[in-house]
Amino acid sequence: MYDRDGYISHCTKHTLFTPKQIRMYQPTVRGSSMSIHQMVNHIAQVVGRPALLEDRKQRVVAYSPQSDAIDEVRRKTILQHHAGPDVSSWLLELGVYNSRESVHIPPNPRFEMLPRLCIPIRKADVALGHLWFIEAPDAMDPADVARADDLSERLADEWIRWRAQQDFAVARTAECVRELLLGTGDARMRAADDVLHDGHFVPGTSVRAFVLRPVAGARAPEADELAEALERTTRSTVRALGAGHALTLVRKDHTVVLVPSSDEPGRFPSVEKTAQLLLAASENVVDVVPGVSSVVVGVGSSSASLHEAQLSYEDALRAAQIGASFGITERVVRWDQLGVYRGLYTIASLGIQSTDFQAGFERIMLERDGQALLDTAECYLNLGCRVQDAAARLNLHRTSLYHRLGRIERILGIDLQNGVERLGLHLAIMLMKIGTSRSVNPVDA
């Protein structure tokens, strides 16, 4: 997919159009139309000079085959998709970017830059970008400049038409991904068929979902800030993955990346690589958004086909929720490696509560130091009731630990020497952690 300026991007918005608008929109395609790349090549052939097209942010959109008359700036622009901030600042000082007419630009030895002709590409007073020609070994003939000016108007028309088509395509894919992951029945099957038909995924391959979910700190982050950070994270991840077969969906409290999966080594990025790319990109969330203390990546199980992607997404979402709820130290949590946590999550999803396993459990929290008592019980139980280890972990004297455990027994009316009663308390504590997870928002299904 491409963004509005012609750059490769991926669908991360919920939708750009409503489903009704998508059904109504019918982009017109003229038989004589050219693609942007074809149009740039055509102009280069007409004037006899290599051409390069940039958008209004000075990013490369298209360029024709280059001749021997190429300088360091053109080479860098093609390789890095941008001439660099120093060159852009100099051109801005010359007034090039604000000009409404063709501009001849002198050479600049500092940048190893040959003279140029810059033609602004505009439509209805809207700046779209600039078309560049190197004027070496000699300046362009005035007649060629005039021809390039005339053709730039057609280029603007084609660019506008192309952007409209891309907007439609992005909206269509966004709606398909949303139906694929959140829809039901036939709608989900049709969405998978549409994605495969449009060439946005590798047919005949398994699929795996990754969910990146922020964990809130002392206060919840602003929704708008979080949404923007998740958008940036998703775009960065897709760019890092390289291949154009990742599908994405950004929701209010997490982002989903859906990738092809295979047991064949090296065919697609591994689970570990994809998860680490998501974590690396998530610096946009943790470092930028106040209120986010960390992030967790949930990895779903592999589904046999794109039509079953929803199952992998649900698993990844559960894994991320469990990672946030239980404070699992690993930042990447795989659903197929969660063991007993999976059972606990399933129990919680059925509405089973802590008090179903431990009568009077709520009385603990009514105590002045109720949270400390629960933390003590959890540590003691997690360490297999080894008093010395629990005391060391809690930085308590063993006498203080025994005192706390005794209070817990009296408050709840249980005997911690009884294995079944210990199990009931342990399950109650773990279910409470799921119910009070500090993830940013509940799942917005």
C-alpha positions as CSV (number, residue, x, y, z in Angstrom):
1,M,0.0,0.0,0.0
2,Y,1.0,3.6,-0.4
3,D,0.3,6.7,1.6
4,R,-1.2,9.9,0.2
5,D,2.1,11.1,-0.9
6,G,3.0,7.9,-2.7
7,Y,5.1,6.3,0.0
8,I,4.8,2.7,0.9
9,S,2.7,2.4,4.1
10,H,0.4,-0.1,5.7
11,C,-3.2,0.1,6.8
12,T,-3.2,0.9,10.6
13,K,-6.3,3.0,11.0
14,H,-9.6,1.5,12.0
15,T,-11.1,2.8,8.7
16,L,-10.5,5.7,6.5
17,F,-14.1,5.5,5.0
18,T,-17.3,3.9,6.3
19,P,-18.3,0.5,4.8
20,K,-21.1,2.3,2.9
21,Q,-18.6,4.8,1.4
22,I,-16.3,2.0,0.4
23,R,-19.2,0.2,-1.4
24,M,-20.2,3.5,-3.1
25,Y,-16.8,4.6,-4.2
26,Q,-15.8,3.7,-7.7
27,P,-12.5,5.1,-8.8
28,T,-12.4,6.1,-12.4
29,V,-9.5,4.9,-14.6
30,R,-9.0,6.4,-17.9
31,G,-7.6,4.2,-20.6
32,S,-4.9,6.7,-21.5
33,S,-3.7,7.2,-17.9
34,M,-0.2,6.4,-16.7
35,S,1.2,5.4,-13.4
36,I,3.3,8.0,-11.6
37,H,6.5,6.1,-12.5
38,Q,5.4,5.9,-16.1
39,M,4.6,9.6,-16.2
40,V,8.0,10.6,-14.8
41,N,9.8,8.3,-17.3
42,H,7.7,9.9,-20.1
43,I,8.6,13.4,-19.1
44,A,12.3,12.5,-18.9
45,Q,12.2,11.1,-22.4
46,V,10.4,14.1,-23.8
47,V,12.9,16.6,-22.4
48,G,15.9,14.3,-22.7
49,R,16.9,14.6,-19.0
50,P,16.7,12.2,-16.1
51,A,13.9,13.3,-13.8
52,L,13.2,12.7,-10.1
53,L,9.9,13.4,-8.3
54,E,9.6,14.3,-4.6
55,D,6.6,14.8,-2.5
56,R,6.0,17.9,-0.4
57,K,8.0,16.5,2.4
58,Q,11.0,16.1,0.1
59,R,10.7,12.3,0.0
60,V,11.4,10.4,-3.3
61,V,8.2,9.2,-5.0
62,A,9.6,8.2,-8.4
63,Y,12.6,8.7,-10.7
64,S,13.6,7.8,-14.2
65,P,16.7,5.9,-15.3
66,Q,19.8,8.1,-14.5
67,S,22.5,9.2,-16.9
68,D,26.2,9.8,-16.3
69,A,25.4,13.4,-15.2
70,I,24.6,12.4,-11.7
71,D,25.9,14.1,-8.5
72,E,26.3,13.2,-4.9
73,V,22.9,14.7,-3.9
74,R,21.0,12.8,-6.6
75,R,22.8,9.6,-5.6
76,K,22.0,10.1,-1.9
77,T,18.4,11.0,-2.7
78,I,17.8,7.8,-4.6
79,L,19.5,5.6,-2.1
80,Q,18.1,7.2,1.0
81,H,14.9,8.6,-0.4
82,H,15.8,12.1,0.9
83,A,18.5,14.6,0.0
84,G,19.2,15.3,3.7
85,P,18.4,18.2,6.1
86,D,21.3,20.4,5.0
87,V,20.3,20.4,1.4
88,S,16.7,20.9,2.2
89,S,17.5,23.9,4.5
90,W,19.6,25.5,1.7
91,L,16.8,25.1,-0.9
92,L,14.3,26.5,1.6
93,E,16.5,29.6,2.1
94,L,16.5,30.0,-1.7
95,G,12.7,30.0,-1.7
96,V,12.6,26.9,-3.9
97,Y,9.9,25.1,-2.0
98,N,7.6,28.1,-1.9
99,S,7.9,29.0,-5.6
100,R,4.9,28.6,-7.9
101,E,7.0,28.7,-11.0
102,S,10.0,26.7,-12.4
103,V,13.3,27.6,-10.6
104,H,16.9,27.3,-11.9
105,I,19.1,26.5,-9.0
106,P,22.9,27.2,-9.1
107,P,25.5,24.5,-8.3
108,N,26.6,24.1,-4.7
109,P,30.2,22.7,-4.3
110,R,29.6,22.2,-0.6
111,F,27.1,19.5,-1.3
112,E,28.8,18.3,-4.5
113,M,25.5,19.4,-6.2
114,L,25.2,20.2,-9.9
115,P,22.8,22.9,-11.1
116,R,19.1,22.0,-11.3
117,L,15.7,22.9,-12.6
118,C,12.9,22.5,-10.1
119,I,9.3,22.5,-11.3
120,P,6.6,22.7,-8.6
121,I,3.8,20.2,-9.0
122,R,0.5,21.8,-7.9
123,K,-3.2,21.3,-8.3
124,A,-5.8,23.9,-7.4
125,D,-3.3,25.8,-5.3
126,V,-2.4,22.6,-3.4
127,A,1.3,21.7,-3.4
128,L,1.9,18.1,-4.2
129,G,5.7,18.0,-4.7
130,H,8.5,18.9,-7.0
131,L,10.0,17.6,-10.2
132,W,13.8,17.8,-10.5
133,F,16.2,17.8,-13.5
134,I,20.0,18.1,-13.3
135,E,21.2,20.8,-15.7
136,A,24.5,19.3,-16.7
137,P,26.6,19.3,-18.7
138,D,24.6,22.3,-20.0
139,A,21.4,24.1,-19.1
140,M,18.0,23.0,-20.4
141,D,16.7,24.5,-23.5
142,P,13.8,27.0,-22.8
143,A,11.6,24.9,-25.1
144,D,12.3,21.8,-23.0
145,V,11.5,23.7,-19.9
146,A,8.2,24.8,-21.3
147,R,7.4,21.2,-22.3
148,A,8.2,20.0,-18.8
149,D,6.0,22.7,-17.3
150,D,3.1,21.6,-19.5
151,L,3.6,18.0,-18.7
152,S,3.8,18.8,-15.0
153,E,0.1,19.7,-15.1
154,R,-0.8,16.2,-16.4
155,L,1.5,14.7,-13.7
156,A,-0.5,16.6,-11.1
157,D,-3.7,15.2,-12.5
158,E,-2.3,11.7,-12.4
159,W,-1.0,12.1,-8.9
160,I,-4.4,13.3,-7.6
161,R,-6.1,10.3,-9.4
162,W,-3.5,7.9,-7.9
163,R,-4.0,9.3,-4.4
164,A,-7.7,8.8,-4.7
165,Q,-7.2,5.2,-5.7
166,Q,-4.8,4.6,-2.9
167,D,-7.2,6.1,-0.4
168,F,-9.8,3.7,-1.6
169,A,-7.5,0.8,-1.5
170,V,-6.3,1.6,2.0
171,A,-9.8,2.0,3.3
172,R,-10.9,-1.3,1.7
173,T,-7.9,-3.2,3.2
174,A,-8.6,-1.6,6.6
175,E,-12.2,-2.7,6.6
176,C,-11.1,-6.2,5.5
177,V,-8.6,-6.6,8.3
178,R,-11.1,-5.4,10.9
179,E,-13.7,-7.9,9.6
180,L,-11.0,-10.6,9.5
181,L,-10.0,-10.1,13.2
182,L,-13.3,-8.9,14.7
183,G,-16.0,-10.1,12.4
184,T,-18.2,-13.2,12.5
185,G,-19.2,-16.0,10.2
186,D,-19.4,-15.4,6.5
187,A,-18.2,-11.8,6.8
188,R,-14.9,-13.0,8.2
189,M,-14.5,-15.6,5.5
190,R,-15.2,-13.0,2.8
191,A,-12.7,-10.6,4.3
192,A,-10.0,-13.3,4.2
193,D,-10.9,-14.0,0.5
194,D,-10.7,-10.3,-0.3
195,V,-7.3,-9.8,1.3
196,L,-5.9,-12.8,-0.6
197,H,-7.5,-11.7,-3.9
198,D,-6.0,-8.2,-3.5
199,G,-2.5,-9.7,-3.0
200,H,-2.0,-8.4,0.5
201,F,-1.0,-11.7,2.0
202,V,0.8,-14.9,0.9
203,P,-1.8,-17.5,-0.1
204,G,-1.6,-21.0,1.2
205,T,0.4,-20.1,4.3
206,S,-0.2,-20.3,8.0
207,V,-0.6,-17.0,10.0
208,R,0.4,-15.8,13.4
209,A,-0.8,-12.7,15.3
210,F,1.3,-10.4,17.5
211,V,-0.3,-8.0,20.0
212,L,1.7,-5.1,21.5
213,R,-0.1,-3.8,24.6
214,P,1.0,-0.9,26.8
215,V,0.9,-1.3,30.6
216,A,-0.2,1.8,32.5
217,G,1.9,3.3,35.3
218,A,0.6,5.4,38.2
219,R,-2.0,7.1,35.9
220,A,-3.6,6.2,32.6
221,P,-2.2,7.8,29.5
222,E,-4.1,10.2,27.3
223,A,-6.1,8.3,24.7
224,D,-5.1,10.5,21.7
225,E,-1.4,10.3,22.6
226,L,-1.5,6.6,23.0
227,A,-3.3,6.1,19.7
228,E,-0.7,8.2,17.8
229,A,2.1,6.3,19.5
230,L,0.6,2.9,18.6
231,E,0.2,4.1,15.0
232,R,3.9,5.1,14.8
233,T,4.9,1.8,16.4
234,T,2.9,-0.2,13.9
235,R,4.3,1.7,10.9
236,S,7.9,1.3,12.1
237,T,7.4,-2.4,12.7
238,V,6.0,-3.0,9.2
239,R,8.9,-1.1,7.6
240,A,11.4,-3.1,9.7
241,L,9.8,-6.4,8.6
242,G,10.4,-5.4,5.1
243,A,8.0,-7.7,3.2
244,G,4.7,-6.3,2.1
245,H,2.7,-9.1,3.6
246,A,2.0,-7.9,7.1
247,L,-1.6,-6.9,8.0
248,T,-2.1,-4.5,10.9
249,L,-4.9,-3.1,13.0
250,V,-4.6,-0.4,15.7
251,R,-7.1,-0.4,18.5
252,K,-7.5,2.0,21.4
253,D,-5.3,0.0,23.8
254,H,-3.2,-2.3,21.6
255,T,-1.9,-2.9,18.1
256,V,-2.1,-6.1,16.1
257,V,0.5,-7.3,13.5
258,L,-0.5,-10.3,11.5
259,V,2.3,-12.1,9.6
260,P,2.7,-15.3,7.5
261,S,4.1,-18.2,9.4
262,S,6.0,-21.3,8.3
263,D,8.0,-24.2,9.8
264,E,10.5,-23.7,7.0
265,P,13.5,-21.8,8.4
266,G,14.2,-18.5,6.8
267,R,11.0,-18.3,4.7
268,F,9.5,-15.6,6.8
269,P,10.8,-13.6,9.8
270,S,10.9,-15.8,12.9
271,V,8.6,-15.4,15.9
272,E,11.5,-14.0,17.9
273,K,12.6,-11.5,15.3
274,T,9.1,-10.2,14.7
275,A,8.5,-9.8,18.5
276,Q,11.8,-8.0,18.9
277,L,11.0,-5.7,16.1
278,L,7.7,-4.8,17.8
279,L,9.5,-4.2,21.0
280,A,12.1,-2.0,19.4
281,A,9.4,0.1,17.6
282,S,7.5,0.4,20.9
283,E,10.0,3.0,22.2
284,N,7.5,5.3,20.6
285,V,5.0,4.3,23.3
286,V,7.1,3.9,26.4
287,D,9.4,6.9,25.9
288,V,6.9,9.3,24.5
289,V,3.5,8.7,26.2
290,P,3.3,9.7,29.8
291,G,1.5,7.1,31.9
292,V,2.8,4.1,30.1
293,S,5.3,2.2,32.3
294,S,6.1,-0.7,29.9
295,V,4.8,-2.8,27.1
296,V,4.2,-6.5,26.6
297,V,4.0,-8.4,23.3
298,G,1.6,-11.3,23.2
299,V,2.3,-14.0,20.6
300,G,-0.7,-16.1,19.3
301,S,-0.6,-19.7,18.2
302,S,-0.1,-20.4,14.5
303,S,-3.4,-20.7,12.6
304,A,-3.5,-22.9,9.5
305,S,-4.8,-20.1,7.1
306,L,-5.8,-16.5,6.9
307,H,-9.4,-17.5,7.4
308,E,-8.5,-18.6,10.9
309,A,-6.5,-15.5,11.8
310,Q,-9.0,-14.5,14.5
311,L,-8.0,-17.5,16.6
312,S,-4.4,-16.5,16.6
313,Y,-5.4,-12.9,17.4
314,E,-7.5,-13.9,20.4
315,D,-4.6,-16.0,21.7
316,A,-2.1,-13.2,21.3
317,L,-4.5,-10.8,23.1
318,R,-4.9,-13.2,26.0
319,A,-1.2,-13.7,26.2
320,A,-0.6,-10.0,26.4
321,Q,-3.3,-9.6,29.1
322,I,-1.7,-12.4,31.1
323,G,1.7,-10.9,30.8
324,A,0.4,-7.6,32.1
325,S,-1.7,-9.1,34.8
326,F,0.9,-11.3,36.4
327,G,3.9,-9.1,35.9
328,I,5.7,-11.8,33.9
329,T,9.3,-10.7,33.6
330,E,9.6,-11.7,29.9
331,R,8.4,-8.9,27.6
332,V,7.4,-11.4,25.0
333,V,4.7,-13.8,26.1
334,R,3.7,-16.8,23.9
335,W,0.3,-18.2,24.3
336,D,1.5,-21.8,23.6
337,Q,4.0,-21.6,26.5
338,L,1.8,-20.1,29.2
339,G,0.7,-23.4,30.9
340,V,-1.4,-22.9,33.9
341,Y,-1.9,-19.2,33.2
342,R,-4.1,-20.2,30.2
343,G,-6.4,-22.2,32.5
344,L,-6.7,-19.3,34.9
345,Y,-7.5,-16.9,32.1
346,T,-10.2,-19.2,30.8
347,I,-11.7,-19.5,34.3
348,A,-11.8,-15.8,34.7
349,S,-13.4,-15.3,31.3
350,L,-16.3,-17.5,32.5
351,G,-17.0,-15.1,35.4
352,I,-15.4,-17.2,38.1
353,Q,-14.1,-14.8,40.9
354,S,-11.6,-14.9,43.7
355,T,-14.4,-15.4,46.3
356,D,-15.5,-18.6,44.5
357,F,-12.2,-20.2,45.5
358,Q,-11.7,-18.4,48.9
359,A,-14.7,-17.4,50.9
360,G,-14.3,-14.1,52.6
361,F,-11.4,-13.1,50.4
362,E,-12.5,-9.5,50.3
363,R,-11.9,-9.2,54.0
364,I,-8.2,-9.1,53.4
365,M,-8.5,-5.9,51.5
366,L,-10.4,-4.3,54.3
367,E,-7.3,-4.5,56.5
368,R,-5.2,-1.4,56.7
369,D,-2.2,-3.4,55.3
370,G,-4.3,-5.7,53.1
371,Q,-2.2,-5.4,50.0
372,A,0.9,-6.2,52.0
373,L,-0.7,-9.3,53.4
374,L,-1.7,-10.4,49.9
375,D,1.8,-9.8,48.5
376,T,3.1,-11.8,51.4
377,A,0.8,-14.7,50.8
378,E,1.5,-14.7,47.0
379,C,5.3,-14.7,47.5
380,Y,5.1,-17.5,50.1
381,L,2.9,-19.6,47.9
382,N,4.8,-19.0,44.7
383,L,8.0,-20.1,46.5
384,G,6.5,-23.4,47.5
385,C,5.9,-22.3,51.1
386,R,9.6,-22.1,51.8
387,V,9.7,-19.7,54.7
388,Q,13.4,-18.8,54.5
389,D,13.2,-18.0,50.8
390,A,10.0,-16.0,51.2
391,A,11.4,-14.0,54.0
392,A,14.5,-13.2,52.0
393,R,12.5,-12.2,48.9
394,L,10.2,-9.9,51.0
395,N,13.1,-8.6,53.1
396,L,11.4,-9.7,56.3
397,H,12.6,-11.5,59.4
398,R,11.1,-15.0,59.6
399,T,9.3,-14.0,62.8
400,S,7.5,-11.1,60.9
401,L,6.7,-13.5,58.1
402,Y,5.1,-16.0,60.5
403,H,3.1,-13.2,62.1
404,R,1.7,-12.1,58.7
405,L,0.8,-15.6,57.7
406,G,-0.9,-16.1,61.0
407,R,-3.0,-13.0,60.5
408,I,-4.0,-14.2,57.0
409,E,-5.1,-17.6,58.5
410,R,-7.2,-15.8,61.2
411,I,-8.8,-13.3,58.8
412,L,-9.8,-16.0,56.3
413,G,-10.4,-18.9,58.7
414,I,-8.0,-21.2,56.9
415,D,-5.1,-23.4,57.7
416,L,-2.1,-22.9,55.4
417,Q,-0.8,-26.3,56.4
418,N,-3.7,-27.7,54.5
419,G,-2.8,-28.2,50.8
420,V,-6.3,-27.7,49.4
421,E,-6.9,-24.5,51.4
422,R,-3.5,-23.2,50.3
423,L,-4.6,-23.9,46.7
424,G,-7.8,-22.1,47.1
425,L,-6.0,-19.0,48.4
426,H,-3.4,-19.2,45.7
427,L,-6.1,-19.4,42.9
428,A,-8.0,-16.5,44.5
429,I,-4.9,-14.3,44.5
430,M,-4.1,-15.1,40.9
431,L,-7.7,-14.5,39.7
432,M,-7.7,-11.2,41.5
433,K,-4.6,-10.2,39.5
434,I,-6.4,-10.9,36.2
435,G,-9.4,-8.9,37.3
436,T,-7.3,-5.9,38.3
437,S,-4.8,-5.9,35.5
438,R,-3.1,-2.6,34.9
439,S,-3.3,-2.7,31.2
440,V,-4.4,0.6,29.7
441,N,-8.0,-0.3,28.9
442,P,-10.2,-3.3,28.8
443,V,-10.5,-5.1,25.5
444,D,-12.6,-3.0,23.2
445,A,-14.2,-5.8,21.3
